[in-house]
Amino acid sequence: MIELGLHTDNWRTLSGSFATACEAAVRHGLESVEFAVIHGQYFITAMGYDPSVSLESNPRALRRYLDSKGLKVSQIDGSYPLMGPLGSSHGVPYVQQSIRFAAEIDCPMVDTVDGAFEIEGLSREEVFRITCDNYRQVLPWAKDYGVIVNVEPHGPYTTDVDFMRRLFGAFDSEHLRLNMDTGNVFIAGLDPVEYLRDLRAFVTHMHAKDVSHELAAALRGEETGIACSEVPVGGGANAENIARCIELLKGSGWSGAVSIECHGTDRNIGESVAFLRTLLGGGRGT
């Protein structure tokens, strides 16, 4: 079964709160939400102008709130870059605590990424070694808590299929998997369908993200990731690729959550939901 949800980060650029995002998910009949976490406190979040959740907050109170809305959490976005030395000092403890928090709220997955740029002064082989060291520290937590750690294509290393194959092969772990992101792969200049087909065996979650025609013309092949699209899913240059990715997943009997990533206006979310439900076959899931 494929379920449809949204990422609360869609409201970050709109200064929306976590509750605003959850209410939109309920209004559009979605099954799940995904949200980013903060390792500490952020005053903007506390004031209600950011849709992330602090790891210092009460996870059981959060779970009660989500239950009251009829929402599941498909994934926690614990995306401090895990590649490179800063991933060792900052990313590892951040992801470890994200795993603990995910288990507390019955969330099955935590998302991780690399950064936007190659790490200056380090060869790709050195980055790969450090990356493996970092995942080696978080995967025992994932196993103990029964949580999957996903890797999302978002930077120069994760949009490299060979790098990703090597990473998954280095561990051969059911707790290390892939969060497919259609928009990031596309803006990086790759074919999202080919990327998905190459790594299909590892996919446990997907971000449905389009890219405006203007942004694609200006930056495709120059960037490796975008936070969310300005246009609704199905309204940009990546629409056909998203449809083909959904077709590939359905045809292979995949089950999981597809999380909408676009600016969280009611029109954008509504059009994205309509487009994806058509592909999925209607209803809250298929």
C-alpha positions in Angstrom: 0.0 0.0 0.0 1.2 3.5 -0.9 0.1 6.2 1.5 0.2 9.9 0.9 1.5 12.5 3.3 3.3 15.8 3.4 6.5 17.4 4.9 5.8 20.1 7.4 8.9 21.9 6.0 6.6 23.1 3.2 5.5 25.9 5.7 9.0 27.0 6.7 9.4 29.7 4.0 5.8 30.7 4.8 6.6 31.1 8.6 4.0 28.5 9.4 3.9 26.4 12.5 3.9 22.6 13.0 0.2 22.7 13.9 -0.6 24.7 10.7 1.0 21.9 8.6 -0.8 19.2 10.5 -4.1 20.9 10.1 -3.5 21.2 6.3 -2.7 17.4 6.2 -6.1 16.7 7.9 -8.0 19.2 5.7 -6.7 17.4 2.6 -7.3 13.9 3.9 -3.7 12.8 4.1 -2.5 9.9 6.2 0.9 11.1 7.5 3.3 13.9 8.1 7.0 14.2 8.1 8.9 16.8 10.0 12.4 18.1 10.8 13.8 18.2 14.3 16.0 20.6 16.1 18.7 19.4 18.5 18.1 22.0 21.1 15.7 25.1 20.9 15.0 27.6 18.2 13.1 30.7 19.4 11.3 31.1 16.0 9.8 27.6 16.4 8.8 28.4 19.9 7.0 31.5 18.7 5.1 29.5 16.2 6.8 30.6 13.0 8.6 27.4 12.1 7.2 23.9 11.5 10.1 21.9 13.0 10.0 20.1 16.4 12.6 20.2 19.2 14.2 16.9 20.3 13.8 18.3 23.8 10.0 18.4 23.5 7.8 15.7 25.1 7.4 12.9 22.4 4.4 11.3 24.1 2.5 14.6 24.2 3.4 15.0 20.5 2.1 11.5 19.8 -1.2 12.2 21.6 -1.6 15.4 19.5 -1.0 13.5 16.2 -3.3 10.7 17.3 -6.0 13.3 17.9 -5.6 14.5 14.3 -5.6 10.9 13.0 -2.1 11.3 11.6 0.9 9.0 11.5 4.5 10.2 11.2 6.1 8.6 8.1 9.6 9.9 8.8 11.6 12.3 10.9 13.9 14.6 8.9 17.2 14.4 10.9 19.1 15.9 8.1 22.3 17.3 9.5 24.8 16.3 6.8 26.5 13.0 7.8 29.3 13.2 5.3 32.6 14.6 6.4 34.2 15.7 9.7 31.3 17.9 10.8 29.0 15.0 10.3 31.2 13.2 12.8 31.1 15.9 15.5 27.6 17.2 15.0 25.6 14.9 12.7 26.2 11.6 14.6 24.7 12.7 17.9 21.9 14.6 16.1 20.9 11.5 14.2 21.2 9.3 17.3 18.8 11.5 19.2 16.5 11.6 16.2 16.4 7.8 16.2 15.5 7.8 19.9 12.8 10.4 19.4 11.4 8.5 16.4 11.0 5.3 18.4 9.1 7.2 21.1 6.5 8.4 18.6 6.2 5.1 16.6 7.9 6.7 13.6 9.7 4.0 11.5 12.3 6.1 9.8 14.9 8.9 10.2 16.1 10.8 7.1 19.8 11.8 6.6 21.7 13.6 3.8 25.0 15.1 2.7 25.7 18.8 2.3 25.2 21.0 -0.7 28.8 21.1 -1.7 31.8 18.8 -2.0 34.0 19.0 1.2 37.0 21.2 0.5 40.4 19.5 0.9 39.0 15.9 1.0 39.0 13.4 -1.8 35.8 11.5 -2.5 37.5 8.4 -1.1 38.3 10.2 2.1 34.7 11.4 2.3 33.4 7.9 1.7 35.6 6.5 4.6 34.4 9.2 7.0 30.8 8.7 5.9 31.0 5.0 6.7 32.5 5.8 10.1 29.6 8.1 10.8 26.9 5.6 9.7 28.7 2.9 11.7 28.0 5.0 14.8 24.3 5.5 14.2 23.3 2.1 12.8 23.6 0.3 16.1 21.1 2.9 17.5 18.8 2.2 14.5 18.9 -1.5 15.2 18.3 -1.3 18.9 15.4 1.1 18.4 14.0 -0.7 15.4 14.2 2.4 13.2 15.4 2.7 9.6 18.0 5.3 8.7 17.3 6.6 5.2 19.8 8.4 3.0 18.4 11.1 0.8 19.9 12.4 -2.5 20.5 16.0 -1.7 24.2 16.8 -2.5 27.2 15.8 -4.6 27.8 12.5 -3.0 24.2 11.2 -2.6 23.3 12.1 -6.1 26.1 9.8 -7.3 24.6 6.4 -7.8 28.0 4.6 -7.5 28.7 6.4 -4.1 25.3 5.3 -2.9 25.7 1.7 -4.1 29.1 1.5 -2.3 27.5 2.9 0.9 24.7 0.4 1.0 27.1 -2.4 0.1 29.5 -1.4 2.9 26.8 -2.3 5.5 24.3 -4.6 3.8 21.9 -3.6 6.6 18.1 -3.6 6.6 18.4 -0.5 8.8 20.2 1.6 6.1 17.9 2.5 3.2 17.0 5.2 0.7 14.6 8.1 0.8 14.1 8.9 -2.9 13.7 12.6 -3.7 12.4 13.3 -7.2 13.2 17.0 -7.2 16.8 16.8 -5.9 17.7 14.1 -8.4 16.1 16.1 -11.2 17.8 19.5 -10.3 21.1 17.7 -10.1 20.7 16.9 -13.8 19.9 13.3 -13.5 17.0 11.2 -14.6 14.9 10.5 -11.5 13.4 7.3 -13.1 16.8 5.9 -13.8 18.1 6.8 -10.4 15.1 5.2 -8.7 15.4 2.1 -10.9 19.1 1.7 -10.1 18.5 1.9 -6.3 14.9 0.6 -6.1 15.9 -2.3 -3.8 16.7 0.2 -1.0 13.8 2.6 -1.3 11.6 2.8 1.8 10.2 6.4 1.5 9.8 9.0 -1.2 9.7 12.8 -1.5 7.4 13.9 -4.4 9.0 17.2 -5.4 8.5 19.0 -8.7 10.7 21.8 -10.0 9.3 24.9 -11.7 10.2 25.3 -15.4 12.0 28.6 -14.6 14.2 27.0 -11.9 14.9 24.0 -14.1 16.1 26.2 -16.9 18.3 28.3 -14.6 19.8 25.7 -12.3 19.4 22.2 -13.5 22.8 20.5 -13.4 24.2 23.4 -11.3 22.5 22.5 -8.0 22.0 19.1 -6.2 19.0 19.9 -4.1 16.1 22.3 -3.3 14.1 22.5 -0.1 10.7 22.4 -1.8 9.2 23.5 -5.1 7.4 26.8 -5.6 4.9 25.0 -7.9 2.6 22.1 -6.9 3.6 18.5 -7.6 2.6 17.9 -11.2 2.8 21.6 -12.1 6.4 21.8 -13.1 9.2 20.4 -15.3 9.5 17.2 -13.3 5.8 16.1 -13.5 6.3 13.3 -16.0 9.3 11.9 -14.1 7.2 11.8 -10.9 4.4 10.0 -12.7 6.9 7.4 -14.0 8.5 7.0 -10.6 5.1 6.3 -9.1 4.4 3.8 -11.9 7.7 2.1 -11.2 7.0 1.8 -7.5 3.4 0.5 -8.0 4.5 -2.0 -10.6 7.1 -3.4 -8.3 4.6 -3.9 -5.5 6.3 -1.2 -3.3 4.6 -0.1 0.0 5.5 3.1 1.8 4.8 6.8 2.1 5.0 9.4 -0.6 5.6 12.8 1.1 4.6 16.0 -0.7 7.2 18.7 -0.8 6.1 22.1 -2.2 5.4 25.5 -0.8 2.5 25.0 1.6 -0.2 27.2 0.2 -3.6 25.6 0.3 -3.7 25.8 -3.5 -0.3 24.1 -3.9 -1.1 21.3 -1.5 -4.6 20.8 -3.0 -3.3 20.5 -6.5 -0.4 18.2 -5.4 -2.8 15.9 -3.6 -5.1 15.8 -6.6 -2.2 15.0 -9.0 -0.8 12.3 -6.8 -4.1 10.7 -6.0 -4.8 10.3 -9.7 -1.5 8.5 -10.1 -2.1 6.4 -7.0 -5.6 5.5 -7.9 -7.7 7.7 -5.6 -8.6 7.5 -1.9 -6.3 8.1 1.0 -3.9 5.4 -0.1 -3.6 2.6 -2.6 
